[in-house]
């Protein structure tokens, strides 16, 4: 009868990773803002004959890209 293998312990000399940054809270902005439906529950103003609902969705995408770029630049490792 064989005994179950025990998992190997990780080496003790591995560096501690500190991935917890306050900049990560900025990633909540592009999640929460589009959930606020009173912001875009209108037909006007129109941009190039597109109602607010449609062109504001593109604005939300740009907001998400901008927030993600800021968080990435502020939290990337500089070795």
TORTOR-852741 format. One record per atom (N, C-alpha, C): residue number from 1; x, y, z. Coordinates in nm, 3 decimals, always signed. Last residue first. Example, Ala and Ser with C-alpha at 12.3 -4.5 7.8 and 13.67 -1.06 7.14 Angstrom:
% residues 2
LUMGU     k        c1        c2        c3
LUMGU     2    +1.285    -0.225    +0.708
LUMGU     2    +1.367    -0.106    +0.714
LUMGU     2    +1.290    +0.003    +0.787
LUMGU     1    +1.319    -0.569    +0.780
LUMGU     1    +1.230    -0.450    +0.780
LUMGU     1    +1.320    -0.330    +0.780
***
This chain:
% residues 79
LUMGU     k        c1        c2        c3
LUMGU    79    +1.183    +4.757    -1.187
LUMGU    79    +1.300    +4.681    -1.139
LUMGU    79    +1.425    +4.732    -1.202
LUMGU    78    +0.900    +4.867    -1.110
LUMGU    78    +1.015    +4.932    -1.174
LUMGU    78    +1.141    +4.865    -1.120
LUMGU    77    +0.580    +4.737    -1.168
LUMGU    77    +0.709    +4.727    -1.098
LUMGU    77    +0.816    +4.796    -1.179
LUMGU    76    +0.286    +4.934    -1.181
LUMGU    76    +0.382    +4.843    -1.242
LUMGU    76    +0.514    +4.849    -1.168
LUMGU    75    +0.106    +5.118    -1.075
LUMGU    75    +0.135    +4.997    -0.997
LUMGU    75    +0.236    +4.904    -1.061
LUMGU    74    +0.069    +5.331    -1.248
LUMGU    74    +0.100    +5.360    -1.109
LUMGU    74    +0.142    +5.237    -1.030
LUMGU    73    +0.003    +5.209    -1.489
LUMGU    73    +0.124    +5.290    -1.480
LUMGU    73    +0.165    +5.318    -1.336
LUMGU    72    -0.241    +5.081    -1.418
LUMGU    72    -0.127    +5.004    -1.467
LUMGU    72    +0.003    +5.083    -1.449
LUMGU    71    -0.402    +5.299    -1.351
LUMGU    71    -0.369    +5.198    -1.249
LUMGU    71    -0.248    +5.117    -1.292
LUMGU    70    -0.415    +5.428    -1.603
LUMGU    70    -0.359    +5.497    -1.485
LUMGU    70    -0.316    +5.395    -1.380
LUMGU    69    -0.537    +5.231    -1.761
LUMGU    69    -0.403    +5.279    -1.794
LUMGU    69    -0.338    +5.348    -1.675
LUMGU    68    -0.787    +5.210    -1.634
LUMGU    68    -0.698    +5.094    -1.638
LUMGU    68    -0.555    +5.136    -1.669
LUMGU    67    -0.891    +5.465    -1.682
LUMGU    67    -0.867    +5.420    -1.545
LUMGU    67    -0.771    +5.302    -1.541
LUMGU    66    -0.903    +5.458    -1.967
LUMGU    66    -0.823    +5.557    -1.897
LUMGU    66    -0.791    +5.515    -1.754
LUMGU    65    -1.081    +5.249    -2.014
LUMGU    65    -0.944    +5.241    -2.067
LUMGU    65    -0.854    +5.338    -1.992
LUMGU    64    -1.310    +5.352    -1.889
LUMGU    64    -1.250    +5.227    -1.844
LUMGU    64    -1.106    +5.213    -1.890
LUMGU    63    -1.355    +5.580    -2.046
LUMGU    63    -1.331    +5.595    -1.902
LUMGU    63    -1.263    +5.469    -1.847
LUMGU    62    -1.410    +5.458    -2.291
LUMGU    62    -1.291    +5.542    -2.278
LUMGU    62    -1.256    +5.567    -2.131
LUMGU    61    -1.651    +5.336    -2.219
LUMGU    61    -1.538    +5.254    -2.263
LUMGU    61    -1.408    +5.333    -2.248
LUMGU    60    -1.807    +5.559    -2.168
LUMGU    60    -1.778    +5.466    -2.058
LUMGU    60    -1.661    +5.375    -2.094
LUMGU    59    -1.822    +5.668    -2.425
LUMGU    59    -1.753    +5.742    -2.319
LUMGU    59    -1.718    +5.652    -2.202
LUMGU    58    -1.983    +5.479    -2.542
LUMGU    58    -1.845    +5.492    -2.589
LUMGU    58    -1.762    +5.569    -2.487
LUMGU    57    -2.214    +5.541    -2.400
LUMGU    57    -2.155    +5.407    -2.385
LUMGU    57    -2.010    +5.408    -2.433
LUMGU    56    -2.277    +5.789    -2.498
LUMGU    56    -2.224    +5.782    -2.362
LUMGU    56    -2.164    +5.645    -2.334
LUMGU    55    -2.386    +5.738    -2.744
LUMGU    55    -2.251    +5.793    -2.740
LUMGU    55    -2.193    +5.795    -2.600
LUMGU    54    -2.634    +5.614    -2.665
LUMGU    54    -2.536    +5.545    -2.749
LUMGU    54    -2.397    +5.605    -2.736
LUMGU    53    -2.774    +5.796    -2.498
LUMGU    53    -2.749    +5.658    -2.454
LUMGU    53    -2.637    +5.593    -2.533
LUMGU    52    -2.809    +6.030    -2.650
LUMGU    52    -2.713    +6.027    -2.540
LUMGU    52    -2.676    +5.885    -2.501
LUMGU    51    -2.849    +5.949    -3.001
LUMGU    51    -2.897    +5.983    -2.868
LUMGU    51    -2.789    +5.965    -2.762
LUMGU    50    -2.694    +6.095    -3.280
LUMGU    50    -2.701    +5.977    -3.195
LUMGU    50    -2.751    +6.020    -3.057
LUMGU    49    -2.649    +6.324    -3.429
LUMGU    49    -2.780    +6.259    -3.441
LUMGU    49    -2.791    +6.127    -3.365
LUMGU    48    -2.407    +6.415    -3.323
LUMGU    48    -2.412    +6.364    -3.461
LUMGU    48    -2.537    +6.280    -3.484
LUMGU    47    -2.548    +6.375    -3.023
LUMGU    47    -2.417    +6.401    -3.081
LUMGU    47    -2.414    +6.334    -3.217
LUMGU    46    -2.802    +6.516    -2.819
LUMGU    46    -2.761    +6.427    -2.929
LUMGU    46    -2.626    +6.471    -2.982
LUMGU    45    -2.873    +6.518    -2.468
LUMGU    45    -2.833    +6.582    -2.592
LUMGU    45    -2.789    +6.478    -2.696
LUMGU    44    -3.170    +6.321    -2.508
LUMGU    44    -3.091    +6.440    -2.543
LUMGU    44    -2.981    +6.458    -2.439
LUMGU    43    -3.275    +6.101    -2.393
LUMGU    43    -3.257    +6.100    -2.538
LUMGU    43    -3.168    +6.215    -2.583
LUMGU    42    -3.170    +5.926    -2.096
LUMGU    42    -3.223    +6.043    -2.168
LUMGU    42    -3.200    +6.026    -2.317
LUMGU    41    -3.027    +5.785    -1.899
LUMGU    41    -3.166    +5.752    -1.929
LUMGU    41    -3.235    +5.872    -1.995
LUMGU    40    -2.771    +5.816    -1.802
LUMGU    40    -2.789    +5.804    -1.946
LUMGU    40    -2.931    +5.762    -1.985
LUMGU    39    -2.789    +5.854    -1.525
LUMGU    39    -2.693    +5.932    -1.603
LUMGU    39    -2.723    +5.929    -1.752
LUMGU    38    -2.960    +5.668    -1.414
LUMGU    38    -3.011    +5.804    -1.439
LUMGU    38    -2.915    +5.892    -1.519
LUMGU    37    -2.792    +5.433    -1.386
LUMGU    37    -2.874    +5.453    -1.506
LUMGU    37    -2.935    +5.592    -1.521
LUMGU    36    -2.510    +5.351    -1.288
LUMGU    36    -2.595    +5.463    -1.248
LUMGU    36    -2.681    +5.502    -1.368
LUMGU    35    -2.339    +5.174    -1.400
LUMGU    35    -2.454    +5.119    -1.329
LUMGU    35    -2.551    +5.227    -1.282
LUMGU    34    -2.123    +5.318    -1.498
LUMGU    34    -2.227    +5.273    -1.593
LUMGU    34    -2.350    +5.211    -1.525
LUMGU    33    -1.988    +5.358    -1.239
LUMGU    33    -2.049    +5.469    -1.315
LUMGU    33    -2.152    +5.419    -1.417
LUMGU    32    -1.879    +5.109    -1.155
LUMGU    32    -1.992    +5.168    -1.085
LUMGU    32    -2.063    +5.275    -1.168
LUMGU    31    -1.670    +5.050    -1.330
LUMGU    31    -1.772    +4.949    -1.303
LUMGU    31    -1.897    +5.014    -1.246
LUMGU    30    -1.495    +5.262    -1.344
LUMGU    30    -1.563    +5.222    -1.468
LUMGU    30    -1.664    +5.109    -1.448
LUMGU    29    -1.432    +5.264    -1.053
LUMGU    29    -1.501    +5.375    -1.121
LUMGU    29    -1.567    +5.329    -1.251
LUMGU    28    -1.276    +5.054    -0.970
LUMGU    28    -1.419    +5.048    -0.942
LUMGU    28    -1.498    +5.156    -1.016
LUMGU    27    -1.015    +5.119    -1.018
LUMGU    27    -1.080    +5.029    -1.113
LUMGU    27    -1.229    +5.011    -1.085
LUMGU    26    -0.926    +5.257    -0.801
LUMGU    26    -0.970    +5.336    -0.916
LUMGU    26    -1.040    +5.248    -1.020
LUMGU    25    -0.823    +5.071    -0.632
LUMGU    25    -0.960    +5.116    -0.606
LUMGU    25    -1.014    +5.198    -0.722
LUMGU    24    -0.557    +5.050    -0.705
LUMGU    24    -0.651    +4.950    -0.757
LUMGU    24    -0.796    +4.988    -0.732
LUMGU    23    -0.418    +5.234    -0.558
LUMGU    23    -0.456    +5.271    -0.695
LUMGU    23    -0.556    +5.173    -0.754
LUMGU    22    -0.335    +5.112    -0.332
LUMGU    22    -0.458    +5.191    -0.323
LUMGU    22    -0.505    +5.236    -0.462
LUMGU    21    -0.225    +4.779    -0.378
LUMGU    21    -0.204    +4.922    -0.394
LUMGU    21    -0.338    +4.994    -0.385
LUMGU    20    -0.082    +4.486    -0.332
LUMGU    20    -0.194    +4.562    -0.280
LUMGU    20    -0.161    +4.710    -0.286
LUMGU    19    +0.124    +4.324    -0.392
LUMGU    19    +0.042    +4.370    -0.504
LUMGU    19    -0.076    +4.454    -0.458
LUMGU    18    +0.405    +4.233    -0.294
LUMGU    18    +0.311    +4.328    -0.238
LUMGU    18    +0.232    +4.390    -0.353
LUMGU    17    +0.553    +3.926    -0.238
LUMGU    17    +0.494    +4.016    -0.338
LUMGU    17    +0.392    +4.105    -0.270
LUMGU    16    +0.856    +3.833    -0.096
LUMGU    16    +0.715    +3.861    -0.070
LUMGU    16    +0.664    +3.960    -0.174
LUMGU    15    +1.076    +3.596    -0.253
LUMGU    15    +1.044    +3.733    -0.209
LUMGU    15    +0.893    +3.749    -0.191
LUMGU    14    +1.168    +3.282    -0.112
LUMGU    14    +1.096    +3.355    -0.217
LUMGU    14    +1.062    +3.496    -0.167
LUMGU    13    +1.290    +3.120    +0.075
LUMGU    13    +1.362    +3.239    +0.032
LUMGU    13    +1.294    +3.314    -0.084
LUMGU    12    +1.157    +2.889    +0.134
LUMGU    12    +1.137    +3.002    +0.225
LUMGU    12    +1.202    +3.130    +0.174
LUMGU    11    +0.987    +2.709    -0.123
LUMGU    11    +1.113    +2.753    -0.060
LUMGU    11    +1.088    +2.880    +0.023
LUMGU    10    +0.682    +2.540    -0.038
LUMGU    10    +0.757    +2.635    -0.121
LUMGU    10    +0.885    +2.677    -0.048
LUMGU     9    +0.665    +2.189    +0.015
LUMGU     9    +0.654    +2.323    +0.070
LUMGU     9    +0.734    +2.418    -0.019
LUMGU     8    +0.483    +1.949    -0.171
LUMGU     8    +0.611    +2.011    -0.135
LUMGU     8    +0.587    +2.152    -0.084
LUMGU     7    +0.228    +1.742    -0.037
LUMGU     7    +0.272    +1.849    -0.126
LUMGU     7    +0.402    +1.912    -0.076
LUMGU     6    +0.276    +1.394    +0.002
LUMGU     6    +0.254    +1.523    +0.066
LUMGU     6    +0.302    +1.633    -0.029
LUMGU     5    +0.106    +1.119    -0.139
LUMGU     5    +0.219    +1.211    -0.143
LUMGU     5    +0.182    +1.341    -0.073
LUMGU     4    -0.021    +0.850    +0.052
LUMGU     4    -0.043    +0.967    -0.035
LUMGU     4    +0.075    +1.063    -0.026
LUMGU     3    +0.154    +0.536    +0.042
LUMGU     3    +0.100    +0.649    +0.119
LUMGU     3    +0.079    +0.768    +0.024
LUMGU     2    +0.056    +0.218    -0.084
LUMGU     2    +0.138    +0.340    -0.093
LUMGU     2    +0.071    +0.452    -0.013
LUMGU     1    +0.084    -0.117    +0.000
LUMGU     1    +0.000    +0.000    +0.000
LUMGU     1    +0.089    +0.125    +0.000
***
